[in-house]
Amino acid sequence: MDLIYADYAATTPLDPNVLAAMMPYMTDVFYNATSAHAGGLQAQQAVMKARMDIARHIGAKMSEIVFTSGATEAINLAILGVARKDATRRRIITVASEHAAVLDAASYCADHGCDVVFVGVDRNGRVDLDELRAMVNDQTLLVSVMVVNNETGVIQDLKAISDIAHAAGALFMTDATQGYGKIPLNVDEMGIDLMTFSGHKIYGPKGVGALYRRARKDRTVDIEPMQYGGGQEGGVRSGTQNVPGIVGLAEAGNIACAHLEEESARIRSLRDRFERMLAVKCGAVVNGADAPRGYNISSVTFPQADVNAMILNMPTVDCSKGSACASTKAKPSHVLTAMGRTADEADRTIRFSFGRFTTEADIDQLIDKVVTNAL
């Protein structure tokens, strides 16, 4: 029986067109992008084009894109980098439903003298803006709120949040790992100072990501590097550049952004039908259903089911109880408990996520399998 992959929020398969774009830089054009000879110049030009493409996707300047090994490194570089650079402002505000990379980086800052506070979310996972306004003060260095939640798909109002942060002179950061290539992003329109994302969430390679760092006349974000060496990436992130990965990240972004409107409509239609049928046939409840959501993620609670048994009884279905980074932990989802769900409700929840290669037939089979095992 064919496998049904419903875990696109964890990772995505490498798009064949992305692989084709990467191949020359894994074979003939194998050069170090900082070498001064002709081969090095070829590699350097590929990195420059990738930087230009990614900047265009988010309304940034080329010089504001910093390539990293992934979103986790980019998040740590952003949060720890600004905290180490500014010794005057010590408050960091984030959300209890953030990805573990943000929460753990903030926790590290708390252990080293920062005042880290968490703004609440409502039942649908949206940030309480009034609570945020009350938290922000003249000691606030950074407000960090992800744009699309990795477990529920809930989308935050970035412009409203960045306005609150900037009114107090604070920086605004967003983890866009689940948003880049899936929803329109513009750093100026949304007031973003720092943004992070990854290749493997958009059909690109693993091991590569990027940090957007604002560098404009009106506002430049200073970051203390986490590693030192050859001075690559403007001295912010030293280390030999991963040319094939960088090319793959940009090409994945090119494809995703070019087809964003049609893909979002197609996959949203599949996801909505999936959710409607589960609600009707087995009383399933979708978390964050009344909030704006990314088109590809369904966080579904089965009030009467043992979801551990469900997952075991569906060996041809790839899905998860939460984010891949947290699925090995015994604790209930911190995202769902932040939204007011009980530990029992969180434990009865499965995350399904869909993508480029999900078909109508996949959804039909998935509905049958899930309903059969939920009853």
N, C-alpha and C positions, 0 to 999 in steps of 0.2 A: 504494500500500500504506500502511496506517495506521502512524503513528509509535508506537513503544513507548517511553514515558518511564520510565526506570529510574535516575533520578538525583535522587530526592527529598531525599537528604542534602545536595545542593548548593543547591537551592532548590525551592520548591513553588509551584504556581499559586495565584493569589488566589481564595479561596472566594467564590462569588457572594454569599453571605449576609454575608460580611465587607465586600465592596464596597458592598452596600446599606446597611450600618451606617455606613460612612464617607461616603457621598455627601452627606448633609445638611451635613457640615462642610467639604465642598469647594465647596459652592454657597451656600445661604441662610445657614447659620450659619458664616460665614467669619471670625469675629471673633478678635481676640487674647485669649487666655485670661487675661491679666493686666489687661485694660482694665476700668475701673470701671463702665461703662455696662451696660445690660440685655443687649446682644448679647455683651459680654465675659463676663457672668455665665453665659449659656447655654453658652459654650465652656468656661468654668471648671468648670461642673457636669459636663460630659461627661468632662473630664480626671479629675475627682474620682471619678466612677463607674468609669472605667477603672482607676484606681489601686486602688480598693476591690476590684474583680473580680480583678485580678492578685494582690493581697495574699492574697485568699481562696484562690486556686489553690495557693499555696505555704505557707500557714499563717503569713503575715507580718502586720505592721501596715501600714496605708496610708502612714504617714510614712516607712516603710523602703524604699519603691519610688522609684527615680530613673529617669526616662525619658531615653533617649539616642538617638543616631542608628543604633544597632545594637549587636550583641554586641562587635564589635571595639573600639568606643569605650568600652563598658562595662568591658571587660577592662582596657584601658589606664588608665581612670579608677580602677579598683579597685587594680591592682598599683602603678602609679606614685603614685597618691594616698596609699596607706598608707605607701609607702617614703619619700615626701617629708615625711610628717607625723611619722614616728617616727625620730629620729636616733640612738636608743640600740640598738635591735635591727637588725642589718643582714643577717641570713641569710634568704634566700628559697629554699624547696625546691619544686621542681616535677618533672614527669615528662618524659622525653625524647620521649614519644609524644603530648604535648599539641598542641593547635592552634597554628599559627604565631603567632597574636595573643598567646597566653600566652608562647610561647618568645621572641618578639622583644621583648615588654615586659620580660621578665625579663632579657634580654640588655642592654637599655638600662640597667636598674638595675645590672647588673654593671659596665657601663662608667662608672657614676657612684657607685662605692664600695660596692655591695652584694656580699655573698658568696652567689652563686647556685650551688646544687648540684642534681643531678638524681638522683632515686631510680629504681632499675631496675624493670623489669617482667619477668614470667615469659613462657614461650612462648605463653601465652594472652592476654598483654597486661595482666595484673592486677598491681597495685603490690605489691612485696615489702615487707610490713609490718615485718618484722624489720630490713630495711635502713633503712626510714624511721625506726624508733625509734632506730637508731644515729646517724642524721643530725641529728635534732632536739635542740637544746640551748637554753640560756638566752639565746642570741643570736638565736634564730629568730623572725623577725617574721611570716612568712606561709608556709603550706603551700597550694599550689594544685594541685588534681587534678580533671580533668574527670569528669563523671558517666558520660556515654556517649561513647565514642570516635567521632569523625566518619568514620573510615575502616573500622573493624572492628565498631562497635556494642558493643564490650565495656563492661560496666558495672562500675564500681568500688564497693567497700564504703565508702561515704562516712562512715558512723557510726564504723567502726573507725579510719579515717584522721583524722577530726576529733577523736576521743578522744586520739589520739597527739599531735596538734598542741596541743590545749588543755592536756594534762598539762604541757607545757613553757611554757604561757602564750602560745603563738602563735595567730594567727588562721588560720581555715580558709576557703578560697575554692574554689568549683567553677564551672567553665564548663558551664552546663546548656543550651547552644544546641541540642544534639541530644536533650536529655532533657525539657525543658519541654513539656507537652502530650502527651508520649509515655509517660512513666512517672510514677508518683506521687512527688511531691516535697514534703517538709515541712521547713522550715528548722530547726525546734526538734528534731524527732525525729532529724534527720541531723546536727545540730550545725553548721549552716552559718552563717558570718559574712558572707560575700560571695558572691553568685551572679549570673551574667550569662546573658542569653538574647536572642533575636531574633525579629522578627515573621515574616520570610519563610521560616523553616523550618517553620512551622505553618499555612501557607495564609493568612498575613497579608501586609501590604505590606512592601516593602523600605524601608530607610531609617529604621527605628525598632526600638528594643530597650529593654532595661531592666537596671538594676543593683539587686539587693537588697542593702541595707547594714544590718546589725544595729544597732538603736538601742534597747537595753533597759537596765533598771537593772543587770542582772548583767554586761552587756558592751555597750559602744557603740563602733562602729568610726569613728574619725576619719579623714577623707579630705581631702587638699589638693586643691582644685579644679584642673582643667587649663585652664579658661577662665573669664574673669570678665566681668561685665556686669550684667544686670538682676536677678540673684539668684534666678532661677527654680530649681525643684527643690531648694528648701531651701538655696540658695546653693551647692550642690555642682556643678550643671551649668547655668550661665547660658545664655540664648538663648531666643528665642520658641518656645513649645511647638508641636510638630507635632500639632495637635489631630486631624486626620483619621487620621494614622498611629497615634497613641496609642489612639484609638477602635478602629481596625482591629486593633491588637495585642491589645487586651483581648477583642474579639469573637472573634478567632481562638483565643485561649486558652480562652474560654468554650465554644466548640464542641468543641475538642480534648479538654478535660477532661471534658465531659459525655459524650462517646462513647469515652473512653479504653479502657475494658475491652473493649467489643465490637470496636472497630477494631484493637486490639492482637491479639486472638485471630484475627480474619480475616486480617490481613496476615501475622502470624506463620505461619499455616497455608500461605499462598501461598509465603512465603519458604522455609519448611522443605521443601516439595515441590520447589521450584526447586533447592535445594542437594542434595537426595537424588538427583534425576535427573542432575544434572551429575556427581556423584561416581560414579554407576553407569555412565553412558554415555561419559564422557571422562576419568575419573580425576581430576577436579578436587578441590582441597583447600580447605576453608573455614578461614580464619584466625580464631582465637579461638573455635572451635567448642565447646571444652570449658569455656568460661567463661560466666557469665550475660551475655546480650547483649540490646540493644534489638531490637525485633521487626522492624525494617524494613531493616536493613543486612546485606549479604553481601559480604565481602571474599574473593574466590575466586582461587586460584592455579591456573594451567593449566601443569603441569610440562613439557609437550612443545610448547606453542604459542607463536607469536609474537603477543602480545596487541595490539601496535600494528597488525599486519595484520588481526587479528580485528576490531578496532574500525572500521578503514577499510572492511572488507568487510561491515559491518552498518550501513549508512547510515540505516536506519529505526529503529535502536536508540540511544537516548540513555543512555550510561553513561560511566564515567570510570575512569582508572587510579588515582585517589586522590582526595583532597579537591580541590574546585574551586580553592582558594587555592594549591595546590601543583602542579596539573596542568600548568602551563606551564613548570615547572622540570625540568631534565634529570636531576636527582639521583633515586636510588631513594627510595621512601617512607621517611621517617624513622620513621614509626609501625611499619612492618614490620621494619625493621632493628633497632629497639629491642626488638622481640619475638624477635630472634635469627634472622630470615630473612636469607639471603644477598642480595646486590644482584641476582643473577640471579633468585632467587625473587620478590623484590619487583617486578622488571621484568616478570614473567610474571603479574601480578595485576591484576584488574579489580574495581572496586567497583560493585556493583549495589545500588540502594536503591529501595524500593517505598513506596507511599502510598495516600492516600484514593481515588484514581481508578484504581488498579491492579485489573485484573479477572482472573478465571480464564483467559479467552482470551488476555490479554496474557502471562501466565506460560507457557501452552502454546506460543505463538508464540516467546517468548523462549528457551525451552528448545531448540526446534528450531533456531533461528538460531545460538545459542551452540554447541551440540554440533556442528552442521555445520561451523562455522568453526574449532572447536578441534581437530578430528581431522585 
